[in-house]
Amino acid sequence: QVQLVESGGGLVQPGGSLRLSCAASGSIFSIYAMDWYRQAPGKQRELVARIFSGDGSTNYADSVKGRFTISRDNAKNTVYLQMNSLKPEDTAVYYCKADSLGPDYWGQGTQVTVSS
């Protein structure tokens, strides 16, 4: 079992920044990648960014490239999503997901609202 706890969401003005955190605990040895997904009202959940446990390589959705950065702190078992130059269309519930050798695990989600 893997437990994921997200934090850092909130209300921010367009052009602002937020940093989301996802702390993992439990059977973290089984995790080979960590993802951030988001789901806006009336839309499907979409992959925003991914970081691989082995070499730390990353992938991003085209819509966030150059604005968002995924990173990790292995000592804290925590993954971050630094979000800069936020736009109203970034408004969504953001979810952390652990890709493991067994089942995948999801966090509870954190709301990000970009509005003036």
C-alpha positions as CSV (number, residue, x, y, z in Angstrom):
1,Q,0.0,0.0,0.0
2,V,1.1,3.6,-0.8
3,Q,-0.5,6.6,0.8
4,L,-0.3,10.0,-0.9
5,V,-1.0,13.3,0.7
6,E,-1.2,16.5,-1.4
7,S,-1.0,20.1,-0.3
8,G,-0.4,23.5,-1.7
9,G,-3.5,24.3,-3.7
10,G,-5.4,27.6,-3.5
11,L,-6.6,30.7,-5.2
12,V,-4.1,32.7,-7.3
13,Q,-4.3,35.5,-9.8
14,P,-3.5,34.9,-13.5
15,G,0.3,35.1,-13.9
16,G,0.9,33.9,-10.4
17,S,2.6,30.8,-9.0
18,L,1.8,27.9,-6.8
19,R,3.8,24.9,-5.6
20,L,2.0,21.6,-5.0
21,S,3.4,18.9,-2.8
22,C,2.7,15.2,-2.7
23,A,4.1,13.2,0.2
24,A,4.3,9.5,-0.2
25,S,4.5,6.8,2.5
26,G,4.1,3.1,2.7
27,S,5.5,0.7,0.1
28,I,7.3,3.4,-1.8
29,F,10.0,0.9,-3.1
30,S,7.4,-0.3,-5.6
31,I,6.9,3.1,-7.2
32,Y,8.6,3.6,-10.6
33,A,7.1,7.0,-11.5
34,M,5.1,9.8,-9.9
35,D,2.5,11.8,-11.8
36,W,0.4,15.0,-11.5
37,Y,-3.0,14.9,-13.1
38,R,-5.7,17.5,-13.2
39,Q,-9.4,17.5,-13.8
40,A,-11.4,20.6,-14.6
41,P,-15.2,20.7,-14.3
42,G,-16.9,18.8,-17.1
43,K,-13.5,17.6,-18.5
44,Q,-11.6,14.4,-18.4
45,R,-8.7,13.9,-16.1
46,E,-5.5,14.6,-17.9
47,L,-1.8,13.9,-17.2
48,V,0.1,17.1,-16.5
49,A,3.6,15.9,-15.6
50,R,5.5,12.7,-14.8
51,I,8.9,12.0,-13.1
52,F,10.5,8.6,-13.2
53,S,12.1,7.2,-10.0
54,G,15.1,5.7,-11.7
55,D,16.8,8.5,-13.6
56,G,14.6,11.4,-12.7
57,S,13.5,12.0,-16.3
58,T,10.4,14.0,-16.8
59,N,7.5,14.4,-19.2
60,Y,5.0,17.3,-19.5
61,A,1.7,18.0,-21.3
62,D,2.2,20.4,-24.1
63,S,-0.2,22.8,-22.4
64,V,2.2,23.3,-19.4
65,K,5.6,23.0,-21.0
66,G,7.8,25.9,-20.0
67,R,5.5,26.9,-17.1
68,F,5.3,23.9,-14.8
69,T,8.2,21.9,-13.3
70,I,7.9,18.5,-11.6
71,S,10.7,17.6,-9.1
72,R,11.3,15.3,-6.2
73,D,13.0,15.2,-2.8
74,N,14.0,11.6,-2.2
75,A,14.9,12.2,1.4
76,K,11.4,13.5,2.1
77,N,9.6,11.0,-0.3
78,T,7.9,14.1,-1.7
79,V,7.2,15.2,-5.3
80,Y,6.5,18.8,-6.2
81,L,4.8,20.6,-9.0
82,Q,6.0,24.2,-9.4
83,M,3.4,26.1,-11.4
84,N,4.3,29.5,-12.9
85,S,2.6,31.9,-15.2
86,L,-0.7,30.4,-14.2
87,K,-3.7,30.9,-16.5
88,P,-7.5,30.6,-15.8
89,E,-7.5,27.4,-17.9
90,D,-5.2,25.8,-15.3
91,T,-8.1,25.8,-12.8
92,A,-8.7,22.3,-11.8
93,V,-8.4,19.7,-9.1
94,Y,-4.9,18.4,-9.1
95,Y,-4.1,14.8,-8.2
96,C,-0.9,13.1,-7.4
97,K,-0.6,9.5,-8.7
98,A,2.0,6.8,-7.9
99,D,2.7,4.3,-10.7
100,S,3.8,1.1,-9.0
101,L,4.7,-2.5,-9.8
102,G,1.3,-3.4,-8.4
103,P,-1.7,-1.2,-8.4
104,D,-1.6,2.6,-9.0
105,Y,-2.4,4.9,-6.1
106,W,-4.1,8.3,-6.1
107,G,-4.1,11.2,-3.7
108,Q,-7.2,13.0,-2.6
109,G,-6.7,16.0,-4.8
110,T,-6.1,19.7,-4.2
111,Q,-8.0,22.5,-5.8
112,V,-6.2,25.1,-7.8
113,T,-8.2,28.2,-8.9
114,V,-6.7,30.8,-11.1
115,S,-8.9,33.9,-11.2
116,S,-8.7,37.6,-10.8
